[in-house]
Amino acid sequence: MSLTSLLYTQRQYQRLPLPWRQAERQLVATLARPCLLEPRALDFNPPENRLSLIPPALLRDLGYSDETTLIVDVGCNSGELSIAFYKHLVPEEQPDRRKVHLLGFDLDETLVQRAEEINPLPSRITFIPLDITKDTNQLQDYLSLHGCSHFHLCLCLAVTMWVHLNHGDLGLLQLLSRLSSMSQHLLLEAQPWKCYRSAARRLRKLGRSDFDHFKTLKIRGDVADHAREHLERHCGMELIQSFGSTAWDRKLLLFRKT
């Protein structure tokens, strides 16, 4: 029996739209790995689902127009969203495009290599392998390279659940604290609790052990609201805008350092 057949009957699988079938094949490949830590590895949200909610003039609206501007993408996977986000915010005709730089990182070196291979703007977009839960020295080196003390915009999109499941409540809160300490603005997309249940259910269907922390997590329910509360109470950030929810019912929340 194939892994795919655990999720769908053959007839159901063939009737899925092509992008969904491609996503399911990636899901099966990822779940078959011995280590399930890649933040966006199971996320098949096309870039346009998020970008359609984000104004192209966001950087200018935030006051970043005449200075070097640094963006960091946490858990960049294979780079498609990072590149699409950069092009969305920094169009080719923008005269000061060279002042905007994006750093994407992921703990999966294979995914980072793929990102480097498809990167059309290596002078402005950089990808590196990095585990944010263990080390931030490379991030500090990148900031120093560009003469900045912080990132102007941090993208944390569909990452929180994987850190939460693999590192528990404390790991999630530490991630939020770490990102807020190095960023002036934070764009957060936290997966809702139904995504946790779905990930755990799929893992069980494959005969795998449950996530280490799934049953002991105390932060449940509206995870985005828990994240907001932590950022505002303990990290000196304030929610300044909600861009609505993606087609997958995930809120896009923008925070600013106070």
C-alpha positions as CSV (number, residue, x, y, z in Angstrom):
1,M,0.0,0.0,0.0
2,S,1.4,3.4,-0.9
3,L,1.5,6.3,1.5
4,T,-0.8,8.3,-0.7
5,S,-3.4,5.6,-0.5
6,L,-3.6,6.2,3.2
7,L,-4.9,9.7,2.5
8,Y,-7.0,9.2,-0.6
9,T,-8.6,6.4,-2.6
10,Q,-7.3,6.3,-6.2
11,R,-10.5,7.9,-7.6
12,Q,-10.4,10.7,-5.0
13,Y,-6.8,11.4,-5.8
14,Q,-7.3,11.6,-9.5
15,R,-10.2,14.0,-9.1
16,L,-8.1,16.5,-7.1
17,P,-6.9,19.6,-9.0
18,L,-3.3,19.3,-10.3
19,P,-1.8,21.7,-7.7
20,W,-3.4,19.7,-4.9
21,R,-2.1,16.4,-6.3
22,Q,1.4,18.0,-6.4
23,A,1.0,19.2,-2.9
24,E,-0.1,15.8,-1.6
25,R,2.9,14.2,-3.3
26,Q,5.1,16.7,-1.4
27,L,3.2,16.0,1.8
28,V,3.8,12.2,1.5
29,A,7.5,12.7,0.7
30,T,7.9,15.0,3.7
31,L,6.0,12.8,6.2
32,A,8.2,9.9,5.1
33,R,11.3,11.7,6.3
34,P,12.8,10.7,9.6
35,C,12.8,14.3,10.9
36,L,9.8,16.5,10.6
37,L,11.1,20.0,11.5
38,E,10.9,22.0,8.3
39,P,8.6,24.9,9.0
40,R,6.8,25.3,5.7
41,A,7.5,21.8,4.4
42,L,3.8,20.9,4.7
43,D,2.5,24.3,3.6
44,F,1.0,24.5,0.1
45,N,-0.4,28.0,0.3
46,P,0.5,29.5,-3.1
47,P,2.3,32.9,-2.7
48,E,-0.6,34.8,-4.2
49,N,-2.9,33.7,-1.3
50,R,-0.8,35.9,1.0
51,L,0.4,38.5,-1.4
52,S,-3.1,39.4,-2.5
53,L,-3.7,40.7,1.1
54,I,-0.5,42.7,1.4
55,P,-0.3,46.1,-0.2
56,P,2.6,46.5,-2.6
57,A,3.5,49.8,-1.0
58,L,3.9,48.2,2.5
59,L,7.5,49.2,2.9
60,R,6.8,52.8,2.0
61,D,3.8,52.8,4.2
62,L,6.0,51.7,7.1
63,G,8.4,54.6,6.4
64,Y,11.1,52.6,4.6
65,S,11.9,54.4,1.4
66,D,15.2,56.3,1.6
67,E,17.3,53.9,3.6
68,T,18.8,50.4,3.5
69,T,15.9,48.1,4.3
70,L,16.4,44.5,5.5
71,I,13.7,41.8,5.4
72,V,14.2,38.4,6.9
73,D,12.0,35.4,6.0
74,V,11.9,32.7,8.8
75,G,11.6,29.2,7.5
76,C,11.9,30.1,3.9
77,N,11.6,26.5,2.6
78,S,12.7,26.4,-1.1
79,G,12.5,30.2,-1.5
80,E,9.4,30.6,-3.8
81,L,7.5,32.8,-1.3
82,S,10.6,34.8,-0.3
83,I,11.3,35.7,-3.9
84,A,7.6,36.4,-4.7
85,F,7.4,38.6,-1.6
86,Y,10.4,40.6,-2.6
87,K,9.2,41.2,-6.1
88,H,5.7,42.2,-4.7
89,L,7.2,44.8,-2.3
90,V,10.1,45.9,-4.5
91,P,9.0,46.1,-8.2
92,E,11.7,46.3,-10.9
93,E,10.9,49.8,-11.8
94,Q,11.6,51.0,-8.2
95,P,14.7,53.3,-8.5
96,D,16.1,52.4,-5.0
97,R,15.5,48.7,-5.4
98,R,19.2,48.0,-4.6
99,K,18.7,49.3,-1.1
100,V,16.2,46.5,-0.1
101,H,17.7,43.2,0.8
102,L,16.1,39.9,1.9
103,L,17.6,37.1,3.9
104,G,15.8,33.8,3.9
105,F,16.8,30.9,6.1
106,D,15.6,27.3,6.7
107,L,17.1,24.5,8.7
108,D,16.8,22.1,5.8
109,E,20.0,22.5,3.7
110,T,18.5,20.8,0.7
111,L,15.7,23.3,0.6
112,V,18.1,26.2,0.9
113,Q,20.1,24.8,-2.0
114,R,17.0,24.7,-4.1
115,A,16.2,28.3,-3.1
116,E,19.7,29.4,-4.2
117,E,19.3,27.6,-7.5
118,I,16.1,29.5,-8.4
119,N,17.2,32.8,-6.9
120,P,16.9,35.5,-9.7
121,L,18.4,38.3,-7.5
122,P,21.4,36.9,-5.7
123,S,22.8,40.4,-5.1
124,R,19.6,41.3,-3.1
125,I,18.2,38.0,-1.9
126,T,20.3,35.6,0.2
127,F,19.5,32.1,1.5
128,I,21.3,30.4,4.3
129,P,20.7,27.2,6.4
130,L,20.0,28.1,10.0
131,D,18.0,26.7,13.0
132,I,16.5,29.8,14.7
133,T,15.9,27.8,17.8
134,K,19.6,27.2,18.3
135,D,21.7,30.0,16.8
136,T,21.3,33.6,15.7
137,N,25.0,34.5,15.1
138,Q,24.6,34.4,11.3
139,L,21.7,36.8,11.6
140,Q,23.8,39.2,13.6
141,D,26.6,38.8,11.0
142,Y,24.2,39.7,8.2
143,L,22.9,42.8,10.1
144,S,26.5,43.9,10.7
145,L,27.3,43.4,7.0
146,H,24.6,45.9,6.1
147,G,25.4,48.3,8.9
148,C,22.0,47.7,10.7
149,S,21.1,46.8,14.2
150,H,17.8,45.1,13.4
151,F,15.7,43.8,10.5
152,H,13.1,46.3,9.4
153,L,10.6,43.6,8.5
154,C,10.5,40.0,9.7
155,L,8.2,37.5,7.9
156,C,7.1,34.6,10.1
157,L,4.6,32.8,7.8
158,A,3.3,29.3,8.6
159,V,6.3,28.6,10.9
160,T,4.9,28.8,14.5
161,M,3.1,25.4,14.5
162,W,6.2,23.4,13.6
163,V,8.3,25.1,16.3
164,H,5.4,24.7,18.7
165,L,5.0,21.0,18.0
166,N,8.7,20.2,18.1
167,H,9.8,22.5,21.0
168,G,6.6,23.0,23.1
169,D,5.0,26.1,24.5
170,L,8.3,27.5,25.7
171,G,9.9,27.0,22.3
172,L,7.0,28.9,20.6
173,L,7.3,31.8,23.1
174,Q,11.1,31.9,22.8
175,L,10.7,32.1,19.0
176,L,8.4,35.1,19.2
177,S,10.6,36.8,21.7
178,R,13.7,36.2,19.6
179,L,12.1,37.5,16.4
180,S,10.7,40.6,18.1
181,S,14.1,41.4,19.6
182,M,15.7,41.7,16.2
183,S,12.9,43.2,14.2
184,Q,11.2,46.6,13.9
185,H,8.1,45.1,12.3
186,L,6.9,41.5,12.3
187,L,4.4,40.0,9.9
188,L,3.0,36.9,11.6
189,E,0.9,34.1,10.1
190,A,0.3,31.5,12.9
191,Q,-1.4,28.3,11.9
192,P,-4.8,27.8,13.7
193,W,-5.3,24.9,16.0
194,K,-7.2,22.8,13.4
195,C,-3.9,22.6,11.5
196,Y,-2.2,21.0,14.5
197,R,-4.9,18.4,14.7
198,S,-4.6,17.8,11.0
199,A,-0.9,17.4,11.1
200,A,-1.1,14.9,14.0
201,R,-3.9,12.9,12.3
202,R,-1.8,12.6,9.1
203,L,1.2,11.5,11.1
204,R,-0.9,8.8,12.8
205,K,-2.2,7.5,9.5
206,L,1.3,6.9,8.4
207,G,2.0,4.9,11.5
208,R,4.4,7.5,13.0
209,S,4.6,8.4,16.6
210,D,2.8,11.6,17.6
211,F,4.6,14.9,17.9
212,D,6.6,15.0,21.1
213,H,4.7,17.9,22.6
214,F,1.3,17.7,21.0
215,K,-0.6,16.2,23.9
216,T,1.1,18.4,26.5
217,L,0.7,21.8,24.8
218,K,-1.2,24.3,27.0
219,I,-1.3,27.0,24.3
220,R,-4.2,25.9,22.2
221,G,-7.3,27.3,20.6
222,D,-6.7,30.7,19.0
223,V,-2.9,30.4,18.6
224,A,-2.6,33.8,16.8
225,D,-4.3,35.5,19.7
226,H,-1.9,33.8,22.2
227,A,1.0,35.0,20.1
228,R,-0.4,38.6,20.0
229,E,-0.8,38.6,23.7
230,H,2.8,37.4,24.3
231,L,4.2,40.0,21.8
232,E,2.3,42.9,23.3
233,R,2.8,42.0,27.0
234,H,6.3,40.7,27.0
235,C,8.1,41.8,23.8
236,G,7.3,45.5,23.5
237,M,5.4,45.1,20.2
238,E,1.9,46.3,19.3
239,L,-0.5,45.0,16.7
240,I,-0.9,47.8,14.1
241,Q,-2.8,46.0,11.3
242,S,-4.6,42.8,10.4
243,F,-4.6,42.1,6.7
244,G,-7.4,39.6,7.0
245,S,-7.2,35.9,6.5
246,T,-5.8,33.7,3.7
247,A,-7.9,31.2,1.8
248,W,-6.7,28.7,4.4
249,D,-8.2,30.8,7.2
250,R,-4.9,32.1,8.6
251,K,-4.7,35.6,9.9
252,L,-1.9,37.9,8.6
253,L,-1.0,40.2,11.5
254,L,1.5,43.1,11.4
255,F,3.2,44.1,14.6
256,R,5.5,47.1,15.3
257,K,8.1,47.7,18.0
258,T,6.9,50.3,20.4
